[in-house]
């Protein structure tokens, strides 16, 4: 098979949560452990950092990888989902795994996969760990796919376990309350492995504290360790309670929500330094300033055009879109054009209830099975006072917004990772 035929087989044979939803979720690690044994435990051949959380885990993972690269470490990065190319999920020093490696890995193991019937995610994690071992990375940043406790990545023993934050998302799988969701995320906390939590919150912090106590490990809340200020030039002043300061930190990820993610990264760096990694201030500064060129991250408050000012962002749940709404309110424009599509297993009504009422909406449907029908989305939005037109595809919605917008207007594209992926 060539690369496209390999991907077609992958997507056709193996259920993928990002496309199909709950049907693809495996509520145990049996297949992952079997594959890990089959491939002789490749994850044991390199150091790892484990990153979970409802929002921010992708940004934090890429920031950490960028800093490690700047420090001269050969750095693996495993993330999900991808925006354009499957290979975005598996990178070494910012370079995607080769098409030939994907072809060979699937080809050589196709009979095993056909018999075992692992999920798309289980198979992809096995591929990533094997690739990082084959390429002899020094360290790999591993982003959790979903939850934590039962996630396929949760077989690693990392230097540090990171949980960025907790919000309502994937409730059908992770629980309907914040403590229930936190308990699933807390599953990545392991015995004697230090843990960093992004934000202390009385609604769920006790879950992490109990888990850390049970695991006899240290737990720090980055929001308590670091004070963050933002300067007029867009840089950040970071100050640790110990007295460590990083004035005028620049980050090329421009979403205002990064003010919550950067302290998580800085606290993790302190842990990594205590583990013996040589990470210096220049590595931190350059790593944060060069996340996009170093790692290839896209879709985080990414500017696509100047006039009209056009932004896309992969934020897709109530917490993420609350941050985005606040940032939209700080932007200057004559009229806001909002291209939106969502997936049907999200808490759509909660998200729609917080979106700006004075925008013109372009309701559309991404080309995946989970995507909500654009007509149903428009009906739900109307109930929340949001008005606009209906388009069968993302491309048509974006084209209509561009045709209607003046140079002084703003276009925002989001609501789903897959809407952003199609625009990019």
Sine and cosine of phi, psi and omega as CSV:
sin_phi,cos_phi,sin_psi,cos_psi,sin_omega,cos_omega
0.00,0.00,0.57,-0.82,0.16,-0.99
-0.99,0.10,-0.06,-1.00,-0.10,-0.99
-0.89,0.45,-0.72,0.70,-0.03,-1.00
-0.91,0.41,-0.63,0.77,0.04,-1.00
-0.91,0.42,-0.58,0.82,0.05,-1.00
-0.90,0.44,-0.72,0.69,0.03,-1.00
-0.90,0.45,-0.67,0.74,0.02,-1.00
-0.85,0.52,-0.67,0.74,0.02,-1.00
-0.91,0.42,-0.70,0.72,0.02,-1.00
-0.83,0.56,-0.81,0.59,-0.10,-1.00
-0.93,0.36,-0.51,0.86,-0.03,-1.00
-0.98,0.18,-0.61,0.79,-0.12,-0.99
-1.00,0.05,-0.50,0.86,-0.18,-0.98
-0.88,-0.48,0.80,-0.60,0.01,-1.00
-0.90,0.44,0.65,-0.76,-0.02,-1.00
-0.82,-0.57,0.86,-0.51,-0.07,-1.00
-0.82,0.58,-0.68,0.74,-0.09,-1.00
-0.86,0.51,-0.46,0.89,0.00,-1.00
-0.99,-0.12,-0.67,0.74,-0.21,-0.98
-0.97,-0.24,-0.34,0.94,0.04,-1.00
1.00,0.06,-0.62,-0.79,-0.22,-0.98
-0.85,0.53,-0.52,0.86,-0.05,-1.00
-0.88,0.47,-0.39,0.92,-0.06,-1.00
-1.00,-0.05,-0.06,1.00,-0.09,-1.00
-1.00,0.07,0.83,-0.56,0.03,-1.00
-0.99,-0.16,0.82,-0.57,-0.10,-1.00
-1.00,0.01,0.53,0.85,0.11,-0.99
-0.33,-0.94,0.15,-0.99,-0.03,-1.00
-0.96,-0.29,0.30,0.95,-0.10,-1.00
-0.85,0.52,-0.77,0.64,-0.01,-1.00
-0.91,0.42,-0.65,0.76,0.00,-1.00
-0.88,0.48,-0.70,0.72,0.00,-1.00
-0.92,0.38,-0.60,0.80,0.05,-1.00
-0.90,0.45,-0.73,0.69,0.00,-1.00
-0.91,0.41,-0.62,0.79,0.02,-1.00
-0.88,0.47,-0.66,0.75,0.06,-1.00
-0.91,0.41,-0.68,0.73,-0.02,-1.00
-0.86,0.50,-0.64,0.77,-0.04,-1.00
-1.00,-0.04,0.20,0.98,0.09,-1.00
0.90,0.44,0.67,0.74,0.16,-0.99
0.80,0.60,0.86,0.52,-0.06,-1.00
-0.87,0.49,-0.48,0.88,-0.05,-1.00
-0.92,0.40,-0.24,0.97,0.02,-1.00
-0.98,0.17,-0.07,1.00,-0.07,-1.00
-1.00,-0.05,0.00,1.00,0.00,-1.00
-0.49,-0.87,0.36,-0.93,0.06,-1.00
-0.97,0.26,0.42,-0.91,0.00,-1.00
-0.66,-0.75,0.36,-0.93,0.19,-0.98
-0.79,-0.62,0.73,-0.69,-0.08,-1.00
-0.94,-0.33,0.77,-0.64,-0.08,-1.00
-0.80,-0.61,0.87,-0.50,0.06,-1.00
-0.84,-0.54,0.01,-1.00,0.03,-1.00
0.67,-0.74,0.35,-0.94,0.01,-1.00
-0.97,0.24,-0.76,0.65,0.04,-1.00
-0.80,-0.60,0.50,-0.87,0.11,-0.99
1.00,-0.04,-0.20,0.98,-0.08,-1.00
-0.92,0.38,-0.53,0.85,0.05,-1.00
-0.93,0.37,-0.72,0.70,0.02,-1.00
-0.88,0.47,-0.73,0.69,-0.01,-1.00
-0.88,0.47,-0.68,0.74,0.01,-1.00
-0.87,0.49,-0.71,0.70,-0.02,-1.00
-0.93,0.36,-0.62,0.79,0.05,-1.00
-0.88,0.47,-0.72,0.69,0.01,-1.00
-0.89,0.47,-0.69,0.72,0.02,-1.00
-0.88,0.48,-0.66,0.75,0.00,-1.00
-0.89,0.46,-0.68,0.73,0.02,-1.00
-0.90,0.43,-0.70,0.71,0.02,-1.00
-0.89,0.46,-0.63,0.77,0.06,-1.00
-0.89,0.45,-0.69,0.73,0.02,-1.00
-0.88,0.48,-0.50,0.87,0.00,-1.00
-0.99,0.16,-0.05,1.00,0.08,-1.00
1.00,-0.08,0.13,0.99,0.04,-1.00
-0.99,0.11,0.67,-0.74,0.14,-0.99
-0.96,0.28,0.91,-0.40,-0.28,-0.96
-0.88,-0.47,0.85,-0.53,0.15,-0.99
-1.00,0.06,0.46,-0.89,0.03,-1.00
-0.61,-0.80,0.88,-0.47,0.05,-1.00
-0.90,-0.43,0.86,-0.51,-0.04,-1.00
-0.64,-0.77,0.19,-0.98,0.09,-1.00
-0.35,-0.94,0.37,-0.93,-0.14,0.99
-0.98,0.18,0.00,-1.00,0.11,-0.99
-1.00,-0.06,0.35,-0.94,0.02,-1.00
-1.00,-0.09,-0.76,0.66,-0.08,-1.00
-0.87,-0.49,-0.67,0.74,-0.12,-0.99
-0.79,-0.62,0.75,-0.66,0.04,-1.00
-0.73,0.68,-0.58,0.81,-0.11,-0.99
-0.93,0.37,-0.21,0.98,0.08,-1.00
-0.87,0.50,-0.39,0.92,-0.05,-1.00
-0.94,0.35,-0.42,0.91,-0.14,-0.99
-0.77,-0.63,0.95,-0.32,-0.06,-1.00
-0.73,-0.68,0.48,-0.87,0.16,-0.99
-0.79,-0.61,0.86,-0.51,-0.08,-1.00
0.76,0.64,0.65,0.76,0.08,-1.00
0.99,0.11,-0.12,0.99,-0.01,-1.00
-0.99,-0.11,0.77,-0.64,0.00,-1.00
-0.92,0.39,0.50,-0.87,0.15,-0.99
-0.81,0.59,0.57,-0.82,-0.07,-1.00
-0.95,0.30,0.44,-0.90,0.08,-1.00
-0.86,0.51,-0.63,0.78,-0.05,-1.00
-0.90,0.43,-0.60,0.80,0.02,-1.00
-0.90,0.43,-0.67,0.74,0.03,-1.00
-0.88,0.47,-0.71,0.71,0.01,-1.00
-0.86,0.51,-0.75,0.67,-0.07,-1.00
-0.92,0.38,-0.66,0.75,-0.04,-1.00
-0.89,0.45,-0.71,0.71,0.00,-1.00
-0.94,0.35,-0.70,0.72,-0.02,-1.00
-0.86,0.50,-0.68,0.73,-0.06,-1.00
-0.95,0.30,-0.40,0.92,-0.09,-1.00
-0.88,-0.47,0.21,0.98,-0.11,-0.99
-0.89,0.46,-0.63,0.77,-0.01,-1.00
-0.91,0.41,-0.65,0.76,0.05,-1.00
-0.88,0.47,-0.73,0.69,-0.02,-1.00
-0.90,0.44,-0.63,0.78,-0.01,-1.00
-0.89,0.45,-0.57,0.82,0.00,-1.00
-0.98,0.20,-0.69,0.72,-0.07,-1.00
-0.98,0.21,-0.52,0.85,-0.06,-1.00
0.82,0.58,0.83,0.56,0.08,-1.00
-0.95,0.30,0.31,-0.95,0.10,-1.00
-0.95,0.32,0.30,-0.95,0.09,-1.00
-0.78,0.62,-0.70,0.72,-0.07,-1.00
-0.94,0.35,-0.65,0.76,0.03,-1.00
-0.86,0.50,-0.69,0.72,-0.01,-1.00
-0.93,0.36,-0.62,0.78,-0.03,-1.00
-0.93,0.37,-0.63,0.78,0.06,-1.00
-0.89,0.46,-0.68,0.73,0.04,-1.00
-0.87,0.50,-0.67,0.74,0.03,-1.00
-0.89,0.46,-0.70,0.72,-0.03,-1.00
-0.88,0.47,-0.75,0.66,-0.03,-1.00
-0.89,0.45,-0.64,0.77,0.02,-1.00
-0.91,0.41,-0.65,0.76,0.00,-1.00
-0.90,0.43,-0.68,0.74,0.01,-1.00
-0.90,0.44,-0.60,0.80,0.06,-1.00
-0.93,0.37,-0.69,0.72,-0.02,-1.00
-0.89,0.45,-0.58,0.81,-0.03,-1.00
-1.00,-0.01,0.01,1.00,0.10,-0.99
0.84,0.55,0.79,0.61,0.07,-1.00
-0.93,0.37,0.44,-0.90,0.09,-1.00
-0.98,0.21,-0.62,0.78,-0.10,-1.00
-0.41,-0.91,0.50,-0.87,0.03,-1.00
-0.75,-0.67,0.69,-0.73,0.12,-0.99
-1.00,-0.06,0.87,-0.50,-0.12,-0.99
-0.92,-0.40,0.92,-0.40,0.04,-1.00
-1.00,0.01,0.75,-0.66,0.08,-1.00
-0.89,0.45,0.62,-0.78,0.05,-1.00
-0.98,0.18,-0.78,0.62,-0.07,-1.00
-0.47,-0.88,0.81,-0.59,0.02,-1.00
0.95,0.32,-0.90,-0.43,-0.02,-1.00
0.13,-0.99,-0.84,0.54,-0.09,-1.00
-0.81,0.58,-0.73,0.68,-0.06,-1.00
-0.96,-0.29,0.23,0.97,0.00,-1.00
-0.96,0.28,0.58,-0.82,-0.05,-1.00
-0.88,0.48,-0.40,0.92,0.01,-1.00
-0.97,0.24,-0.17,0.98,-0.19,-0.98
-0.99,0.14,0.45,0.89,0.12,-0.99
-0.98,-0.17,-0.09,1.00,-0.04,-1.00
-0.99,0.15,0.37,-0.93,0.16,-0.99
-0.91,-0.42,1.00,-0.07,-0.16,-0.99
-0.99,0.11,0.17,-0.99,0.16,-0.99
-0.95,0.32,-0.54,0.84,-0.01,-1.00
-0.46,-0.89,0.54,-0.84,0.08,-1.00
-0.94,-0.34,0.83,-0.56,-0.11,-0.99
-0.90,-0.45,0.75,-0.66,0.11,-0.99
-0.79,-0.61,0.93,-0.37,-0.16,-0.99
-0.93,0.36,-0.80,0.60,0.00,-1.00
-0.24,-0.97,0.08,-1.00,0.03,-1.00
-0.79,-0.62,0.75,-0.66,0.09,-1.00
-0.51,-0.86,0.08,-1.00,-0.01,-1.00
-0.98,0.21,0.88,-0.48,0.07,-1.00
-0.22,-0.97,0.55,-0.83,0.01,-1.00
0.81,0.59,0.64,0.77,-0.09,-1.00
-0.88,0.48,-0.52,0.86,-0.02,-1.00
-0.88,0.48,-0.41,0.91,-0.04,-1.00
-0.96,-0.29,-0.54,0.84,-0.18,-0.98
-0.96,-0.29,-0.23,0.97,-0.01,-1.00
0.84,-0.55,0.34,-0.94,-0.09,-1.00
-0.98,-0.20,-0.03,1.00,0.05,-1.00
-0.83,-0.56,0.37,-0.93,0.01,-1.00
-0.89,0.47,-0.66,0.75,0.07,-1.00
-0.88,0.48,-0.60,0.80,0.04,-1.00
-0.91,0.42,-0.70,0.71,0.03,-1.00
-0.90,0.44,-0.68,0.74,0.02,-1.00
-0.87,0.49,-0.60,0.80,0.00,-1.00
-0.89,0.45,-0.61,0.79,0.05,-1.00
-0.92,0.39,-0.69,0.72,0.02,-1.00
-0.90,0.43,-0.62,0.78,-0.03,-1.00
-0.90,0.44,-0.22,0.98,0.03,-1.00
-0.87,0.49,-0.27,0.96,0.03,-1.00
-1.00,0.07,-0.16,0.99,0.04,-1.00
-0.96,0.27,0.78,-0.62,-0.12,-0.99
-0.81,-0.59,0.32,-0.95,-0.04,-1.00
-0.83,0.55,0.80,-0.60,0.07,-1.00
0.90,0.43,0.20,0.98,0.06,-1.00
-0.97,-0.26,0.89,-0.45,-0.05,-1.00
-0.88,0.48,0.57,-0.82,-0.04,-1.00
-0.84,-0.54,0.58,-0.82,0.07,-1.00
-0.85,-0.53,0.79,-0.61,0.08,-1.00
-0.94,-0.34,0.66,-0.75,-0.07,-1.00
-0.90,0.43,-0.80,0.59,-0.15,-0.99
-0.74,-0.67,0.74,-0.67,0.14,-0.99
-0.97,0.23,0.74,-0.68,0.00,-1.00
-0.55,-0.83,0.84,-0.55,-0.06,-1.00
-0.88,0.48,-0.30,0.95,-0.02,-1.00
-0.94,0.34,-0.39,0.92,-0.07,-1.00
-0.51,-0.86,-0.08,1.00,-0.12,-0.99
-0.89,0.46,-0.46,0.89,0.01,-1.00
-0.89,0.46,-0.46,0.89,0.03,-1.00
-0.90,0.43,-0.71,0.71,0.00,-1.00
-0.93,0.36,-0.62,0.78,-0.01,-1.00
-0.90,0.44,-0.67,0.75,0.03,-1.00
-0.92,0.40,-0.68,0.74,0.00,-1.00
-0.89,0.46,-0.69,0.73,0.02,-1.00
-0.90,0.44,-0.63,0.77,0.03,-1.00
-0.90,0.44,-0.70,0.72,0.03,-1.00
-0.89,0.47,-0.52,0.85,-0.04,-1.00
-1.00,-0.06,0.06,1.00,0.02,-1.00
0.80,0.60,0.73,0.68,-0.02,-1.00
-0.75,-0.67,0.24,-0.97,0.00,-1.00
-0.99,0.11,0.49,-0.87,-0.01,-1.00
-0.67,-0.74,0.79,-0.61,0.08,-1.00
-0.80,-0.59,0.57,-0.82,0.09,-1.00
-0.98,-0.22,0.91,-0.42,-0.09,-1.00
-0.85,0.53,-0.56,0.83,-0.02,-1.00
-0.91,0.41,-0.38,0.93,0.05,-1.00
-1.00,-0.01,-0.36,0.93,-0.06,-1.00
-1.00,0.04,-0.49,0.87,-0.13,-0.99
-0.83,-0.55,0.63,-0.78,0.19,-0.98
-0.96,-0.29,0.73,-0.69,-0.05,-1.00
-0.87,-0.49,0.79,-0.61,0.12,-0.99
-0.87,-0.50,0.49,-0.87,0.02,-1.00
-0.89,-0.45,0.73,-0.69,-0.04,-1.00
-1.00,-0.06,0.27,-0.96,-0.03,-1.00
-0.87,0.48,-0.47,0.88,-0.01,-1.00
-0.99,0.11,0.10,1.00,0.04,-1.00
1.00,0.00,-0.09,1.00,0.05,-1.00
-0.99,0.15,0.23,-0.97,-0.03,-1.00
-0.91,-0.42,0.57,-0.82,0.19,-0.98
-0.96,-0.29,0.88,-0.48,-0.02,-1.00
-0.92,-0.39,0.75,-0.67,0.00,-1.00
-0.72,-0.69,0.83,-0.55,0.05,-1.00
-1.00,0.06,0.48,-0.88,-0.06,-1.00
-0.91,0.41,-0.28,0.96,0.07,-1.00
-0.98,0.20,-0.20,0.98,-0.02,-1.00
0.94,-0.35,-0.19,0.98,0.06,-1.00
-0.90,0.44,0.73,-0.68,0.01,-1.00
-0.77,-0.64,0.56,-0.83,0.14,-0.99
-0.77,-0.64,1.00,0.06,0.01,-1.00
-0.96,0.27,0.55,-0.84,0.10,-0.99
0.81,0.58,0.77,0.63,0.13,-0.99
-0.96,0.26,0.77,-0.64,0.04,-1.00
-0.97,-0.25,0.67,-0.75,0.06,-1.00
-0.74,-0.67,0.75,-0.67,-0.04,-1.00
-0.99,0.10,0.01,1.00,0.19,-0.98
-1.00,-0.02,0.93,-0.37,-0.30,-0.95
-1.00,-0.06,-0.05,1.00,0.03,-1.00
-0.88,0.47,0.69,-0.73,-0.02,-1.00
-0.89,0.46,-0.37,0.93,0.01,-1.00
-0.92,0.38,-0.22,0.98,0.03,-1.00
-0.92,0.40,-0.27,0.96,0.06,-1.00
-0.89,0.45,-0.38,0.93,0.07,-1.00
-1.00,0.03,-0.45,0.89,-0.05,-1.00
-0.99,0.12,-0.59,0.81,-0.06,-1.00
-0.87,0.49,-0.68,0.73,0.06,-1.00
-0.85,0.52,-0.58,0.82,0.05,-1.00
-0.88,0.47,-0.69,0.72,0.02,-1.00
-0.90,0.44,-0.73,0.69,-0.03,-1.00
-0.90,0.43,-0.62,0.78,0.03,-1.00
-0.92,0.38,-0.62,0.79,0.05,-1.00
-0.91,0.42,-0.63,0.77,0.04,-1.00
-0.85,0.52,-0.66,0.75,0.04,-1.00
-0.86,0.51,-0.67,0.74,0.04,-1.00
-0.89,0.45,-0.69,0.72,-0.02,-1.00
-0.90,0.43,-0.62,0.79,0.07,-1.00
-0.88,0.47,-0.64,0.77,0.02,-1.00
-0.93,0.38,-0.35,0.94,0.07,-1.00
-1.00,0.07,-0.02,1.00,0.05,-1.00
0.98,-0.21,0.03,1.00,0.04,-1.00
-0.97,0.25,0.66,-0.75,-0.02,-1.00
-1.00,0.04,1.00,-0.04,0.01,-1.00
-0.84,-0.54,0.88,-0.48,-0.10,-1.00
-0.92,-0.38,0.19,-0.98,-0.07,-1.00
-0.83,0.56,-0.66,0.75,-0.02,-1.00
-0.89,0.45,-0.60,0.80,0.04,-1.00
-0.90,0.44,-0.66,0.75,0.00,-1.00
-0.90,0.43,-0.74,0.67,-0.03,-1.00
-0.89,0.45,-0.75,0.66,-0.02,-1.00
-0.92,0.38,-0.61,0.79,0.00,-1.00
-0.89,0.45,-0.70,0.72,0.02,-1.00
-0.94,0.35,-0.56,0.83,-0.04,-1.00
-0.97,0.23,-0.32,0.95,-0.14,-0.99
-0.81,-0.59,0.56,0.83,-0.02,-1.00
-0.87,0.50,-0.72,0.69,-0.09,-1.00
-0.91,0.41,-0.79,0.61,0.03,-1.00
-0.92,0.39,-0.51,0.86,-0.03,-1.00
-0.97,0.25,-0.56,0.83,-0.14,-0.99
-0.86,-0.51,-0.28,0.96,-0.01,-1.00
0.98,0.18,0.33,0.94,-0.01,-1.00
-0.93,0.37,0.67,-0.74,0.07,-1.00
-0.71,-0.70,0.27,-0.96,0.15,-0.99
1.00,0.07,0.23,0.97,0.08,-1.00
-0.94,-0.35,0.99,-0.15,-0.10,-1.00
0.68,0.73,0.81,0.59,-0.08,-1.00
-1.00,-0.01,0.78,-0.62,0.00,-1.00
-0.99,0.10,0.81,-0.58,0.01,-1.00
-0.98,-0.22,-0.41,0.91,0.00,-1.00
-0.41,-0.91,0.40,-0.92,-0.03,-1.00
-1.00,0.00,-0.73,0.69,-0.05,-1.00
-0.68,-0.73,0.95,-0.33,-0.04,1.00
-0.95,0.32,0.50,-0.87,0.03,-1.00
-0.86,0.51,0.89,-0.45,-0.13,-0.99
-0.83,-0.55,0.83,-0.55,-0.07,-1.00
-0.81,-0.59,0.63,-0.78,0.19,-0.98
-0.83,-0.56,0.50,-0.86,0.00,-1.00
-0.46,-0.89,0.64,-0.77,-0.08,-1.00
-1.00,0.10,0.01,1.00,0.05,-1.00
-0.81,0.58,0.75,-0.66,-0.16,-0.99
-0.62,-0.79,0.09,1.00,0.05,-1.00
-0.82,-0.57,0.02,-1.00,-0.15,-0.99
-0.87,0.50,-0.65,0.76,-0.02,-1.00
-0.93,0.36,-0.74,0.67,-0.02,-1.00
-0.89,0.45,-0.69,0.72,-0.04,-1.00
-0.97,0.23,-0.35,0.94,0.14,-0.99
-0.91,0.42,-0.66,0.75,0.06,-1.00
-0.90,0.45,-0.68,0.74,-0.02,-1.00
-0.92,0.40,-0.66,0.75,0.04,-1.00
-0.86,0.52,-0.68,0.74,0.02,-1.00
-0.89,0.46,-0.63,0.78,0.01,-1.00
-0.95,0.32,-0.58,0.81,0.07,-1.00
-0.87,0.50,-0.61,0.80,-0.01,-1.00
-0.91,0.41,-0.36,0.93,0.01,-1.00
-1.00,0.00,-0.10,1.00,-0.01,-1.00
-1.00,0.06,0.47,-0.89,0.04,-1.00
-0.97,-0.24,0.79,-0.62,0.03,-1.00
-0.26,-0.97,0.30,-0.95,0.08,-1.00
-0.98,0.18,-0.75,0.66,-0.05,-1.00
-0.63,-0.78,0.64,-0.77,0.03,-1.00
-0.98,-0.18,0.82,-0.58,0.07,-1.00
-0.95,-0.31,0.84,-0.54,-0.18,-0.98
-0.88,-0.47,0.97,-0.26,0.06,-1.00
-1.00,0.05,0.87,-0.49,-0.13,-0.99
-0.67,-0.74,0.68,-0.73,0.19,-0.98
-0.62,-0.79,0.49,-0.87,-0.01,-1.00
-0.67,-0.74,0.22,-0.98,0.07,-1.00
-0.99,-0.17,0.48,-0.88,-0.23,-0.97
-0.96,0.27,-0.29,0.96,-0.04,-1.00
-0.99,-0.12,0.27,0.96,0.09,-1.00
-1.00,-0.08,0.22,-0.97,0.09,-1.00
-0.99,0.14,0.97,0.26,-0.15,-0.99
-0.88,0.48,-0.70,0.72,-0.08,-1.00
-0.89,0.45,-0.64,0.77,0.03,-1.00
-0.89,0.47,-0.66,0.75,0.02,-1.00
-0.91,0.41,-0.74,0.68,-0.03,-1.00
-0.88,0.48,-0.51,0.86,-0.07,-1.00
-0.92,0.38,-0.34,0.94,-0.06,-1.00
-0.97,-0.24,-0.07,1.00,-0.07,-1.00
-0.97,0.23,0.46,-0.89,-0.07,-1.00
-0.88,0.47,0.73,-0.68,-0.05,-1.00
-0.98,0.22,-0.37,0.93,-0.11,-0.99
-1.00,-0.04,0.14,0.99,0.03,-1.00
-1.00,0.04,0.37,-0.93,0.16,-0.99
-0.99,-0.11,0.79,-0.61,-0.12,-0.99
-0.97,-0.23,0.55,-0.83,0.04,-1.00
-0.82,-0.57,1.00,-0.09,-0.11,-0.99
-0.99,0.13,0.75,-0.66,-0.07,-1.00
-0.56,-0.83,0.05,-1.00,-0.06,-1.00
-0.74,-0.67,0.85,-0.52,0.09,-1.00
-0.93,0.36,0.40,-0.92,-0.11,-0.99
-1.00,0.02,0.87,0.49,0.13,-0.99
-0.71,-0.70,0.41,-0.91,-0.06,-1.00
-0.87,0.49,-0.53,0.85,-0.06,-1.00
-0.97,0.25,-0.26,0.97,-0.12,-0.99
-0.89,0.46,0.66,-0.75,0.04,-1.00
-0.96,0.28,0.66,-0.75,0.06,-1.00
-0.83,0.55,0.71,-0.71,-0.10,-1.00
-0.89,0.46,-0.52,0.85,0.02,-1.00
-0.94,0.34,-0.66,0.75,0.04,-1.00
-0.91,0.41,-0.66,0.75,0.03,-1.00
-0.87,0.49,-0.69,0.73,0.00,-1.00
-0.90,0.43,-0.63,0.78,0.04,-1.00
-0.90,0.44,-0.70,0.72,0.03,-1.00
-0.89,0.45,-0.65,0.76,-0.01,-1.00
-0.91,0.41,-0.62,0.79,0.01,-1.00
-0.86,0.50,-0.60,0.80,0.01,-1.00
-0.91,0.42,-0.34,0.94,0.03,-1.00
-0.97,-0.25,0.25,0.97,0.07,-1.00
0.98,0.18,0.33,0.94,0.02,-1.00
-0.98,-0.20,0.78,-0.62,-0.10,-1.00
-0.87,-0.49,0.56,-0.83,0.03,-1.00
0.07,-1.00,-0.29,-0.96,-0.06,-1.00
-0.89,-0.46,0.25,-0.97,-0.11,-0.99
-0.94,-0.35,0.70,-0.72,0.00,-1.00
-0.70,-0.71,0.68,-0.74,-0.07,-1.00
-0.96,0.29,-0.35,0.94,-0.01,-1.00
-0.73,-0.68,0.34,-0.94,0.06,-1.00
-0.90,0.44,-0.67,0.74,-0.03,-1.00
-0.86,0.50,-0.67,0.74,0.00,-1.00
-0.93,0.36,-0.61,0.79,0.02,-1.00
-0.91,0.42,-0.70,0.71,-0.01,-1.00
-0.91,0.42,-0.66,0.75,0.02,-1.00
-0.89,0.47,-0.65,0.76,0.01,-1.00
-0.91,0.40,-0.64,0.77,0.03,-1.00
-0.90,0.43,-0.67,0.75,0.01,-1.00
-0.91,0.41,-0.58,0.81,0.01,-1.00
-0.94,0.34,-0.55,0.83,-0.07,-1.00
-1.00,0.08,-0.44,0.90,-0.12,-0.99
-0.98,0.19,0.63,-0.78,0.15,-0.99
-1.00,0.03,0.23,-0.97,0.02,-1.00
-0.86,0.51,-0.40,0.91,-0.02,-1.00
-1.00,0.02,-0.05,1.00,0.00,-1.00
-1.00,0.09,0.03,-1.00,0.09,-1.00
-0.77,-0.64,0.65,-0.76,0.10,-0.99
-0.91,-0.42,0.79,-0.61,0.10,-1.00
-0.89,-0.46,0.70,-0.71,-0.02,-1.00
-0.84,-0.55,0.83,-0.56,-0.01,-1.00
-0.01,-1.00,-0.46,-0.89,-0.05,-1.00
0.99,-0.12,-0.40,0.92,-0.02,-1.00
-0.38,-0.93,0.59,-0.81,0.09,-1.00
-0.83,0.56,-0.57,0.82,-0.12,-0.99
-0.98,0.22,-0.47,0.88,0.15,-0.99
-0.90,0.43,-0.73,0.68,0.03,-1.00
-0.88,0.48,-0.67,0.75,-0.02,-1.00
-0.86,0.51,-0.66,0.75,-0.02,-1.00
-0.94,0.34,-0.56,0.83,0.02,-1.00
-0.95,0.32,-0.70,0.71,0.01,-1.00
-0.91,0.42,0.00,0.00,0.00,0.00
